[in-house]
């Protein structure tokens, strides 16, 4: 009854199933691992920093990664150009950041967001930065890109305004080198509202994380579907052979279904008799 499993057609089916199921399970497990990594990184990024954590020198925390993002960094120097970053929301309200470039002792500058003000960007509302040498402490942030959440990436902003906070967007605006990071002051003065540090990119439970979870389910479903189809084909083959043996199939179909079994179970005496010439 089950000799059909040794036919070339079923050898191909069995080999395909034997390869497809482990591949689907491996890919599903890998996607699940990616989702769990994102959950762990989200917990790490959203965990509050110790209140007594001392600020570290800016250069010691670069380049910004998942561990250093949000850490308190210190830098000293003099404030230079002041820019406004429009269309930034805070606590459900729209406003703008007040940003100054801090020229450090190394000669390079780091963008410093001194705080947030509500309403449209207006240079007359933004308080001037302190003059002379200053010591700045702020939460370290990675440079934004055009795909970062909340940025104004369309361009067309008036002079003195900046849509994306990052070295790439500032390199053509200032004649000196820039650090690939920025600071947000947590205790601003002059009536500015502090801008909280944001979690690093690709660490939250965002769309990508739930895509990983969805792909996990899809790969496991694919594995189950392959096994289901193999069982369905197997059962149909067995039922066809049984119907052929019981004479329930039309003669051509019965002969085709019974061919593998009939060839192995044929009576040698009958075969000899059929080979004799008719008398």
C-alpha positions in Angstrom: 0.0 0.0 0.0 2.8 2.5 0.9 5.2 1.5 -1.8 4.2 4.7 -3.7 6.3 6.7 -1.2 9.4 5.2 -3.0 8.4 6.5 -6.4 10.5 9.4 -7.9 7.5 11.8 -7.6 7.3 11.1 -3.9 11.0 11.2 -3.4 10.9 14.8 -4.7 8.0 15.7 -2.4 9.7 14.2 0.7 13.0 15.9 0.0 11.2 19.3 -0.4 9.3 18.8 2.9 12.5 17.7 4.7 14.3 20.9 3.6 11.4 23.4 3.7 10.3 22.7 7.3 13.7 23.3 9.0 14.2 26.4 6.9 10.8 27.8 7.9 11.5 27.0 11.6 15.0 28.5 11.5 13.7 31.8 9.9 10.8 32.0 12.3 13.1 31.5 15.3 15.5 34.2 13.9 12.7 36.7 13.4 11.5 35.9 17.0 15.1 36.6 18.2 15.1 39.9 16.4 11.8 40.9 18.1 13.2 39.9 21.5 16.3 41.9 20.9 14.2 45.0 20.2 12.2 44.4 23.3 15.4 44.2 25.4 16.8 47.3 23.8 13.6 49.2 24.4 13.7 48.3 28.0 17.3 49.4 28.2 16.7 52.6 26.4 13.5 53.5 28.3 15.1 52.8 31.7 15.7 56.0 33.5 19.3 57.0 34.1 20.5 57.2 37.7 19.8 60.6 39.1 23.3 60.8 40.6 25.0 59.7 37.4 28.0 61.9 36.8 28.5 63.6 33.4 31.3 62.3 31.2 33.4 64.3 28.8 31.7 64.5 25.4 34.5 62.8 23.4 34.6 59.8 25.8 30.9 59.0 24.8 31.4 59.2 21.1 30.3 57.7 18.7 26.7 57.7 20.0 25.3 54.2 20.4 22.5 52.5 22.4 24.6 52.6 25.6 25.7 56.2 25.4 22.6 57.7 24.0 20.9 59.7 26.8 24.0 59.8 28.9 24.9 63.1 30.5 27.9 64.6 28.6 29.9 67.7 29.4 31.6 70.1 27.1 33.2 73.5 27.6 33.7 76.4 25.1 31.8 79.4 23.8 28.4 79.6 22.2 28.4 80.7 18.5 25.5 80.7 16.0 22.0 80.5 17.2 19.4 78.6 15.2 15.7 77.8 15.6 14.3 74.3 15.0 10.6 74.7 14.1 7.7 72.3 14.2 8.8 70.4 17.3 6.1 69.0 19.6 6.4 68.7 23.3 3.6 67.6 25.7 1.1 67.7 22.8 1.9 71.3 21.8 3.8 72.6 18.8 6.8 74.8 19.2 10.4 75.2 18.4 13.8 74.4 19.8 16.4 77.0 20.5 19.8 75.6 19.4 23.2 77.1 19.7 26.5 75.7 18.4 29.1 75.3 21.2 32.6 75.7 19.9 34.6 73.5 22.2 38.3 73.6 23.2 39.0 71.0 20.5 38.0 73.5 17.8 35.0 71.4 16.8 31.4 72.4 17.6 28.5 70.5 19.0 24.9 71.5 18.6 23.2 72.3 21.9 19.5 72.5 22.3 19.1 74.9 25.1 15.3 74.4 25.4 11.9 74.6 23.8 9.3 77.4 23.3 5.7 77.2 22.2 4.3 78.6 19.0 5.8 79.4 15.6 9.6 79.8 15.4 10.3 83.5 16.2 13.8 84.7 16.7 12.6 87.6 18.8 11.2 85.2 21.4 14.3 83.2 21.7 16.7 84.3 24.5 20.3 84.9 23.5 22.9 82.4 24.7 25.3 83.3 27.5 28.5 85.0 26.4 32.0 84.0 27.2 33.3 80.7 28.3 30.6 78.2 29.5 30.5 74.7 30.8 27.5 72.8 29.3 26.0 69.6 30.5 23.3 67.9 28.5 21.9 64.5 27.4 23.8 63.1 24.5 21.8 62.4 21.4 22.6 60.9 18.0 22.4 63.1 14.9 19.0 63.2 13.3 18.3 62.2 9.7 15.6 63.1 7.2 13.7 60.0 8.3 13.8 60.8 12.0 10.5 61.3 13.7 9.3 64.9 13.9 11.9 66.5 11.7 11.2 69.1 9.0 12.9 67.4 6.1 11.2 69.2 3.2 13.5 72.2 3.2 12.4 75.7 2.3 13.0 77.1 5.8 13.9 80.8 6.4 17.4 81.8 7.2 18.3 81.0 10.8 16.1 77.9 11.0 17.2 74.3 10.9 15.0 71.3 10.1 17.2 68.4 11.0 19.7 68.5 13.9 22.9 66.8 12.7 26.3 67.4 11.3 25.1 66.6 7.8 22.6 69.4 7.8 25.0 71.9 9.5 28.2 71.2 7.5 27.3 73.8 4.9 26.2 76.4 7.4 29.3 76.8 9.6 33.0 77.1 8.6 34.3 74.7 11.3 34.2 71.0 12.2 31.2 69.4 13.9 30.7 66.5 16.3 28.3 63.9 14.9 26.0 64.3 17.9 24.0 66.9 19.9 23.2 67.8 23.4 19.9 68.7 25.0 20.2 70.8 28.2 18.1 69.3 31.0 18.1 72.4 33.3 17.7 75.3 30.9 17.4 79.0 31.9 15.7 82.1 30.5 12.2 80.5 30.7 13.0 77.7 28.2 11.4 74.3 28.7 13.8 71.3 28.8 13.7 68.9 25.8 13.8 65.3 27.1 16.3 62.9 25.6 14.9 60.5 23.1 15.5 56.8 22.9 18.0 55.8 20.2 16.6 54.7 16.8 15.7 51.0 16.2 15.4 50.3 19.9 11.7 50.9 20.5 8.6 48.7 20.0 8.0 50.4 16.7 6.6 49.2 13.4 9.8 47.2 12.6 9.5 45.3 15.9 6.0 44.2 15.2 7.0 43.4 11.6 9.5 40.9 13.1 6.8 39.4 15.3 4.5 39.1 12.2 7.2 37.5 10.2 7.7 35.0 13.0 4.1 33.9 12.8 4.3 33.7 9.0 7.3 31.4 9.0 5.8 29.0 11.5 2.5 29.0 9.6 4.5 28.2 6.4 6.1 25.2 8.2 2.7 24.0 9.4 1.2 24.4 5.9 4.0 22.4 4.3 3.3 19.5 6.7 -0.4 19.8 6.1 -0.1 19.7 2.3 2.2 16.6 2.6 -0.3 14.8 4.8 -3.2 15.8 2.4 -1.3 14.4 -0.6 -0.4 11.3 1.3 -4.0 10.7 2.4 -5.4 11.3 -1.1 -2.9 8.8 -2.6 -3.8 6.1 0.0 -7.5 6.7 -0.6 -7.1 6.4 -4.3 -5.2 3.1 -4.0 -7.9 1.7 -1.7 -10.7 2.8 -4.0 -8.8 1.2 -6.9 -8.5 -2.1 -5.0 -12.2 -2.0 -4.1 -13.2 -1.4 -7.7 -14.7 2.0 -7.0 -12.8 3.9 -9.6 -13.5 4.0 -13.4 -11.4 1.4 -15.2 -8.8 3.8 -16.7 -8.3 5.6 -13.3 -8.2 2.3 -11.5 -5.6 0.9 -13.8 -3.4 4.0 -13.4 -3.7 4.0 -9.6 -3.0 0.3 -9.4 0.0 0.3 -11.7 2.7 0.6 -9.0 1.1 -2.0 -6.7 0.1 -4.3 -9.5 3.6 -4.4 -10.9 5.0 -5.6 -7.6 2.1 -8.0 -6.7 1.5 -9.6 -10.1 1.2 -13.4 -10.2 4.2 -15.0 -12.1 2.0 -17.8 -13.3 -0.5 -15.4 -14.7 2.3 -13.5 -16.4 3.6 -16.8 -18.0 0.1 -17.8 -19.2 -0.5 -14.4 -20.8 2.8 -14.8 -22.7 1.7 -18.1 -24.4 0.3 -17.8 -27.9 -3.4 -18.4 -28.3 -4.3 -21.9 -29.5 
